[in-house]
Amino acid sequence: MAGAHLPFPGIGHVNTRVERNGTTNGYRWIPVNYSLNGLK
C-alpha cells in the first residue's frame, strides 16, 4: 500500500491490530524498510 500524506517513502502494509487477549482492535501501519542499496 502507498499513501500520499505519510512520511517518506510512504510505502508499507496495513495489518489488523490484535490485543493480548486475542481480540482485534482496529488496524496498524507497518512501514516498509526503504534503501537504495543494490540499485545501480
Phi and psi in degrees as GROMACS dihedral restraints (atoms count N, CA, C in turn):
[ dihedral_restraints ]
;  ai    aj    ak    al  type     phi  dphi    fc
    3     4     5     6     1  -129.1    20    10
    4     5     6     7     1   147.2    20    10
    6     7     8     9     1  -135.6    20    10
    7     8     9    10     1   156.3    20    10
    9    10    11    12     1   -81.8    20    10
   10    11    12    13     1   -43.7    20    10
   12    13    14    15     1  -105.6    20    10
   13    14    15    16     1    49.0    20    10
   15    16    17    18     1  -119.4    20    10
   16    17    18    19     1   157.0    20    10
   18    19    20    21     1   -58.2    20    10
   19    20    21    22     1   148.7    20    10
   21    22    23    24     1   -55.8    20    10
   22    23    24    25     1   136.9    20    10
   24    25    26    27     1   -88.8    20    10
   25    26    27    28     1     0.7    20    10
   27    28    29    30     1    70.5    20    10
   28    29    30    31     1    28.6    20    10
   30    31    32    33     1  -120.1    20    10
   31    32    33    34     1   134.5    20    10
   33    34    35    36     1  -176.7    20    10
   34    35    36    37     1  -161.3    20    10
   36    37    38    39     1  -124.3    20    10
   37    38    39    40     1   151.3    20    10
   39    40    41    42     1  -110.7    20    10
   40    41    42    43     1   122.4    20    10
   42    43    44    45     1  -117.8    20    10
   43    44    45    46     1   156.4    20    10
   45    46    47    48     1   -72.6    20    10
   46    47    48    49     1   134.1    20    10
   48    49    50    51     1   -85.0    20    10
   49    50    51    52     1   123.9    20    10
   51    52    53    54     1  -114.8    20    10
   52    53    54    55     1   127.1    20    10
   54    55    56    57     1   -78.8    20    10
   55    56    57    58     1   168.7    20    10
   57    58    59    60     1   -62.1    20    10
   58    59    60    61     1   -27.0    20    10
   60    61    62    63     1   -85.9    20    10
   61    62    63    64     1     3.9    20    10
   63    64    65    66     1    93.6    20    10
   64    65    66    67     1    -5.8    20    10
   66    67    68    69     1   -82.6    20    10
   67    68    69    70     1   150.8    20    10
   69    70    71    72     1   -87.5    20    10
   70    71    72    73     1   146.4    20    10
   72    73    74    75     1  -143.7    20    10
   73    74    75    76     1    64.7    20    10
   75    76    77    78     1    89.0    20    10
   76    77    78    79     1  -150.9    20    10
   78    79    80    81     1  -132.8    20    10
   79    80    81    82     1   162.5    20    10
   81    82    83    84     1  -138.2    20    10
   82    83    84    85     1   151.5    20    10
   84    85    86    87     1   -95.3    20    10
   85    86    87    88     1   125.6    20    10
   87    88    89    90     1  -113.6    20    10
   88    89    90    91     1   104.0    20    10
   90    91    92    93     1   -69.3    20    10
   91    92    93    94     1   148.2    20    10
   93    94    95    96     1   -86.9    20    10
   94    95    96    97     1   135.9    20    10
   96    97    98    99     1   -62.7    20    10
   97    98    99   100     1   133.2    20    10
   99   100   101   102     1  -117.6    20    10
  100   101   102   103     1   127.0    20    10
  102   103   104   105     1  -150.5    20    10
  103   104   105   106     1   145.5    20    10
  105   106   107   108     1   -91.8    20    10
  106   107   108   109     1    -0.8    20    10
  108   109   110   111     1   -60.6    20    10
  109   110   111   112     1   134.9    20    10
  111   112   113   114     1    91.8    20    10
  112   113   114   115     1   -10.5    20    10
  114   115   116   117     1   -92.0    20    10
  115   116   117   118     1   130.8    20    10
